[in-house]
Amino acid sequence: MIVLGIILLVVGFVTGISILWTIGIILAVVGAVLWILGSMGHAVAGRRHYW
């Protein structure tokens, strides 16, 4: 999810499409939060690990 967010950020920045930029930021932030929660040992969406 983080990689997809970064790809959308780059594509949105290069093409000037603001909706891609916004979606990219949201995906990168959500992916980072899920990654941090998963690495701390918290269950994320009923799973111990989030890939």
Backbone as CSV, one residue per row, in Angstrom:
resi,resn,N_x,N_y,N_z,CA_x,CA_y,CA_z,C_x,C_y,C_z
1,MET,0.824,-1.183,0.000,0.000,0.000,0.000,0.873,1.253,0.000
2,ILE,1.976,1.175,0.697,2.885,2.326,0.734,3.497,2.560,-0.640
3,VAL,3.886,1.476,-1.306,4.492,1.602,-2.634,3.486,2.166,-3.632
4,LEU,2.254,1.696,-3.575,1.213,2.222,-4.463,0.975,3.703,-4.191
5,GLY,0.980,4.094,-2.931,0.819,5.507,-2.589,1.935,6.364,-3.146
6,ILE,3.163,5.867,-3.055,4.302,6.624,-3.583,4.238,6.722,-5.099
7,ILE,3.839,5.633,-5.754,3.696,5.661,-7.223,2.637,6.676,-7.629
8,LEU,1.502,6.686,-6.934,0.455,7.653,-7.261,0.905,9.081,-6.981
9,LEU,1.685,9.279,-5.923,2.224,10.612,-5.651,3.102,11.098,-6.797
10,VAL,3.972,10.236,-7.278,4.886,10.625,-8.367,4.109,10.895,-9.647
11,VAL,3.178,9.990,-9.987,2.395,10.176,-11.216,1.542,11.442,-11.124
12,GLY,0.929,11.667,-9.971,0.123,12.875,-9.800,0.951,14.136,-9.874
13,PHE,2.163,14.091,-9.346,3.040,15.263,-9.394,3.509,15.550,-10.811
14,VAL,3.873,14.497,-11.538,4.400,14.673,-12.894,3.307,15.147,-13.850
15,THR,2.123,14.541,-13.757,1.052,14.886,-14.684,0.227,16.088,-14.234
16,GLY,0.331,16.462,-12.975,-0.431,17.607,-12.483,-1.868,17.271,-12.127
17,ILE,-2.173,15.996,-11.962,-3.529,15.572,-11.594,-3.606,15.532,-10.073
18,SER,-4.367,16.438,-9.492,-4.377,16.582,-8.042,-5.069,15.434,-7.321
19,ILE,-6.022,14.765,-7.954,-6.717,13.671,-7.289,-5.768,12.493,-7.058
20,LEU,-4.842,12.251,-7.993,-3.843,11.202,-7.798,-2.905,11.558,-6.659
21,TRP,-2.553,12.818,-6.564,-1.704,13.301,-5.483,-2.380,13.063,-4.129
22,THR,-3.669,13.391,-4.036,-4.413,13.231,-2.788,-4.557,11.760,-2.418
23,ILE,-4.924,10.927,-3.370,-5.078,9.494,-3.109,-3.726,8.880,-2.718
24,GLY,-2.659,9.317,-3.345,-1.330,8.830,-3.016,-0.929,9.151,-1.587
25,ILE,-1.226,10.358,-1.145,-0.929,10.747,0.236,-1.724,9.889,1.206
26,ILE,-3.010,9.700,0.918,-3.865,8.911,1.813,-3.369,7.470,1.894
27,LEU,-3.056,6.862,0.760,-2.583,5.480,0.765,-1.244,5.336,1.483
28,ALA,-0.347,6.275,1.277,0.952,6.198,1.939,0.804,6.326,3.455
29,VAL,-0.054,7.225,3.911,-0.248,7.414,5.352,-0.926,6.200,5.976
30,VAL,-1.982,5.688,5.334,-2.672,4.507,5.866,-1.739,3.300,5.873
31,GLY,-0.972,3.119,4.825,-0.023,2.018,4.784,1.028,2.125,5.871
32,ALA,1.523,3.326,6.122,2.523,3.516,7.176,1.935,3.228,8.552
33,VAL,0.704,3.667,8.793,0.050,3.409,10.078,-0.157,1.913,10.279
34,LEU,-0.627,1.220,9.259,-0.832,-0.227,9.379,0.491,-0.952,9.583
35,TRP,1.520,-0.500,8.926,2.835,-1.113,9.077,3.358,-0.927,10.502
36,ILE,3.202,0.277,11.038,3.659,0.550,12.400,2.868,-0.270,13.415
37,LEU,1.554,-0.315,13.257,0.731,-1.112,14.172,1.085,-2.588,14.099
38,GLY,1.305,-3.092,12.907,1.668,-4.489,12.744,3.024,-4.815,13.332
39,SER,3.964,-3.894,13.211,5.294,-4.148,13.749,5.323,-4.050,15.272
40,MET,4.365,-3.345,15.854,4.296,-3.235,17.307,3.599,-4.437,17.936
41,GLY,3.051,-5.319,17.124,2.420,-6.525,17.641,0.922,-6.412,17.831
42,HIS,0.337,-5.287,17.454,-1.112,-5.137,17.563,-1.793,-5.877,16.425
43,ALA,-2.936,-6.464,16.713,-3.707,-7.127,15.671,-4.349,-6.068,14.774
44,VAL,-4.145,-6.186,13.485,-4.706,-5.245,12.519,-5.729,-5.998,11.693
45,ALA,-6.982,-5.592,11.773,-8.094,-6.217,11.046,-8.186,-7.707,11.361
46,GLY,-7.959,-8.043,12.627,-8.090,-9.423,13.058,-6.877,-10.283,12.769
47,ARG,-5.788,-9.702,12.260,-4.581,-10.467,11.942,-3.430,-9.955,12.798
48,ARG,-2.556,-10.849,13.150,-1.388,-10.472,13.933,-0.364,-9.716,13.092
49,HIS,-0.245,-10.069,11.814,0.722,-9.440,10.922,-0.010,-8.835,9.738
50,TYR,0.461,-7.719,9.291,-0.111,-7.063,8.112,0.950,-7.033,7.027
51,TRP,0.660,-7.621,5.896,1.622,-7.634,4.794,1.180,-6.650,3.756
